[in-house]
């Protein structure tokens, strides 16, 4: 009898556990799903603000100094552990001595793969100079057997190892090679070291805000702070995503001008683009560029890339080669390529390039997307790896003669945190730190002091472009600095930025400007609908202009998530409304709408771009244009635009 009576109790217990688990999962899901998130953007309270209260404080610009672990952010942050791509030791490696590269098999590691011994071969990976899409293809030479080591040359190599007895494939990898060929050696023979030039090393990680840098990479943050790297705390992005923010640094162009002059969708146009690295190359600097995640990187996502290598050392063939290995994708990024992470491959290439040209002037641009692009917390797992990179280039003496610029392009653009006050700010304020050689501080004391002053001024990517130009002059090169085309008022950060600078002065649109705060405003339902309808009409016009109206659904307003009004510091009688709303079909948009006088009677205008805050990749595949994809919702059975 007791056994029979216990069965219902067990069922009740199991049912209770099941229901409780479902409730927990439901709460977690809704807490992390942007479209169902209960508008934390509307919260009135930020948990606490750091001292001082503002990063930048002037009559025209006040950027609040939020604490990285305030109420907005704490629930979204979850530290991750580093995830290796293999738990075995890497079986092959490359050494360089006297400019000769040698590929080795690590014989001590062979027993961890097999007791039968291994046989290995290597292939050269080379760029294919097709007339169409040369940036998307590589070719492989015949795999040549070698025993324990072999001399290799400048091309990257693919290596494969088999079990000597069973012939089973045990291992494959790819290695980048950075040695000086005859062309580079001749170029360096004319190098005049009496001009005291210094090198530039830019190391970037995609989508990391200043605050998320402090949160997710605390060891790296501690390293740069303790070693005197100078932050630009008021560094404000000037456009939505990676391409325009990096083009502002590399060319001084805004997005529309970049597409006019350097149209990345047309074959050959990027080659004609006046990238700053071409100026460095003409004046005797050795140039290098590498970026991971080949399909989504700056010049290839929905773009055709370069027809010719843009720099002396162009590592894209290597990256394409690595992505032919076994891949592991994490949060839309190619995290593992074979036995190594994509991010560490870029770190190693950056370090090898800098070490190879330590005693010569060089310009290196190295960018990582794979572990940061789509996940707020993924960078935390790479903290020690990034710190070790900066430690290594310091220990190798790179920072003795190089200006190292360590930066991001913007903060997280999508996800739950993006609907918070802090998330709005973070998206617009990426991290940036700069290291200067000690002799630079002594040789150019005024320039160095100005840069430190600018740490707490409003700055932008256009300023960084002008700074790179200024470096050529300080290096003793015959170079004339011309004003930036998209921001004629912007200037080198070696000059003191105006204390009372506004976003307009820095050519930053109101929608991206962090200088003007916002406060909650209880507009009527009629006004909220007016604002959202105005924005939807603009979105539909954009879709029509791209001839995609037959593919994309017509949006209707589902609900206004939040409305805030600007705290004006300089504009007279002009107000800016920050609006977030959700549509049918499901999408979340954010925009800045301006009006003069009474909103009930005033005409509305858009102050800059329109942001899309939910992930839209799955819903926009019917259009190829990267800009239109942000607005289009494909495959709906409802009314088309």
PyMOL commands that set and color helices and strands:
alter all, ss='L'
color gray80, all
select helices_A, chain A and resi 2-32+34-36+40-42+71-74+107-112+134-136+182-189+193-195+210-216+218-226+242-250+255-262+270-272+276-282+316-322+342-356+378-395+398-400+416-419+421-428+438-443+445-456+461-474+510-512+525-545+617-619+626-629
alter helices_A, ss='H'
color red, helices_A
select strands_A, chain A and resi 49-58+61-66+92-97+100-105+118-127+138-140+144-146+149-152+156-163+169-175+199-205+230-231+234-236+286-291+313-314+327-330+333-337+340-341+362-368+402-407+432-435+458-460+518-520+556-566+574-584+587-596+605-612
alter strands_A, ss='S'
color yellow, strands_A
deselect
rebuild
show_as cartoon
